[in-house]
Amino acid sequence: MKHIHYLFLVGAALLAGCHRDAERISYDLTGKYTAVSVITAANPIAMYTAAGQVTSQPVITRFLAKRAWLDTYFSATDAPVANNGTLTLTFRGNNRATLLSAAPGYATDSIRAEVTDQQLTSFRLQNLDSAANFTSTTYCPRPAELAAYIKDAYPGKKCINTSPATGYGQYCQTRPVRIIGAHGNQLYVPYFSWLVEGGRCSLASGGEWNTFNRAVLSHLVAGDTIVVQEREIALKR
């Protein structure tokens, strides 16, 4: 399965242990964009429980300090892109786009995509080619429930159940989807990281091209904790 690695890998480390304006972007997307080498801490780290938002930064800092494996997922300041990776996003006619990523020591990765759901401040890129993968039965059911609501964009997916003898729960065909944001005429990658804890275990992902769906907050119950941050990587034309 192809996926963008290095700087833009969906940190995909799943670890155990607003309604938007419908107005379309008004400018021509056609052209080539190159990602800058800095991840901008555009938004602060936010933490939520069933009691509401945790506003004390020292409390959030202590919470994350006990989970050292999250050190690249969140940052209070701007951070360099890892591995000297580069990414180019080229828009052509007919709402088609190509994402090309590379890093020293790795093969170049190329993905064909189409522009969908174009709005005033964002649009979506959905892979033209589907990807197949097996999914395991989760041992973190409560975090998995919340993870199903935490993002604004999820891939189209078709799954079938598999035999327990395989060690997997389902076989799925997906078309990965990514969000691209816009500040006026300036495009950027929303570099979204999240952690969900509940039921004495956790799930987390770092660096997703996605945005935070605040509707998940209505699903929190006692014992649940969510930490999120929406950072950005600018795309220069």
N, C-alpha and C positions, 0 to 999 in steps of 0.2 A: 504494500500500500504506500503510495507516495504521500509525503507530507513535507511541509517546509521545516527544515531543521535549523541548527545553529541559532542565529539570533532570534528567529521567529518561531522556534519550535513551541508548540503548545506544550508547556512544561509537562504536560501529560503525566506527571508523576502523580498518579492517583495513589495516595498513600494511606494505608490503614493505620493504625496506632492513634409611568409617565407616558404616558401615551405621547407619541411623537407627531409633530406637525406633518401632515400628508403632502405638503407642497414639495415639488421636485427640485433638486439641485438645478440651478438655472444656467450653469456654464458648461462649456464643452469639455468632456473628460478626455477626449482623444489625445494621446501623447505618451511619453515615457516619464516615469517618476522613479527616483532613487531614494531609498531610505537613508536618513542621516545616521550617524554612529552613536547617538545619545538617546537613552530612554529618559524622557522627561517625567519627573514626579508631578504631573499636572494636578493630581488630586491627593489629598492626605489619606493615610491608612484609616479605614473606618471599621468599627466593631459594633456588633449588634447582639443582643440577647432578647429573650421574651419580654424583659422589662423595658426594652427600648435601646436607644443608641448609647454606647459608652463614650463619653466625651473626654475622659481623663487620658491624656497622652501617656503619662507614666504607667497607667494600668495596661494600656495596649502594648507599650514597650516591654513591660515585664512578662506579659502573656506570650509575646512572640519570642522573647529571649529564652524561654523554656522549650521552644520548638526550633532549635537551631537549623534544622533541615529546611526551614522556610526563608533562610537569609537572602536568597536571590529572588524570592517572590515579591517582596515588599521593600520599599525604600523611602526614607524621609527626604532624600535629596536626589538630584539627577544621577544617573548611572551610565557607564559606558556599555555599548552593545558587546556581548560576549563573543569570543572566538574570532574577532575581526571579520565577522560575517557581513555579506553584502546582499541587498535585495533590490531588484528592479521590477516595477509593476508597469506594464505597457497596456494601454487601452486602445483598442481598434474600433472599427465600425461595428454595427449590429450588436452593440452591448457585449462584445467579446473582450477578454483580457488575458494576459499571460503573466504569471508570477515566476520569476527566475531568482533562485537563491544559490549562494556559493560561499564556501569558507575554505581556508587552507587545509589541505589534508582530507577533504571530503569531495564527493562527486557533486556536480552541479545538479540542482533539482529544478525541474520545470513543470508547472501546473497550468492547464488551460481552465479558464473560468468564464462565467457570464455575470453581468451586472443585473441584479434584481432588486426589487423593493427600494427604489431610489426616492429619497426624501430630502428635505431641506438641509439637514445636518448630517446625514449618513446615507449609505447604501450598502448592499450586501454583494459579496462575491461568492457564487456557488460553483463548485467544481463541475466541469462538463462531464468528467469521467467519474464513475462510482468506484468506491473502494469496498472491499470485503474484509470482514474480520469476525473472529469468535469473541464472545463476551463471557466472562466468568460470573458465576453467582457471587454477589457481593456479600462480604461478611460485615458490612457496615450499612445495614438497611436504613437506619434513620438518616445519616448523612446523605445517602443515595437519594432519599426522598426529596431532601432540600436541594440537592445538586440538580434535580430535574426542573427547578424553577429559577435558579440563580442567574442565568444568562438570558439575554434578549434574543439570541439566535441559536437555534439547534439544527443539526443537519436533517435532511429528509432521510428516513430510515425504514427499511423493510426487514423484518427479522422472522426467523423460524426457530422453534425450539429444537434442541439437539438431545441426543441420548445422554443420560447421566454417565455412561461409560466413557464419553469423550473428555470428561472433566470440565466441560463448558456448559453454559446455560442456553446460549443462542448463537446462531450464525446470522450475521446482519450485512446487508448491502446499504451503504450510506453515500450521500453526496455532501462532503464537508462544506460548511458555509463559514464565511468570515465577514466581519463588519469593517468598513472603512468610514472614518469620520471626516467631517469638513468644518473648518473654521473659516467661513467665507469661501475664498478661493484656495485656501490652504488645506490640502488633504493630509491625513495622518492615520497611522495604525493605532487603534485603541488597545493597549497592552494590558489586558485584564487578568488579575490574579485573585484567587479566592481560597478560603479555608472554611470548611464546615465541620463542626464537632457536635456530636450528639450520640447518646446511647453508648458512651464510653469508647468511641472510636472516631476516626476522622477521615475526610477526603479533602484533597487539595489539588489545585492546578495553577500553573504559572504562565504568564505571557500569552494568553489567548487573544485572538483578534475578535474581541467581543465586548459587550457592555453589561453593566449591572442591572438586573431586573428587580426593582425594589418590591415587586409584588411578593417575592419570597418572604419578606419580613412578616407578612400576615400569617405565615405558616409556622412561625417559631413557637415552641412550647418550652416549659421549664427544662433546663439542662442543655438547650441548644445554644451554640455560639457560632456566629458568622464573622469572618474578617475579610474585607475586600479592599482592593485598590485599583483604580483605573489610571494607568500611566499612558504615555503617548510616545510614538516615534514619528517624527515629521517625514513627509514624502515631498522631495524637492523636484519640481518639473524641469 
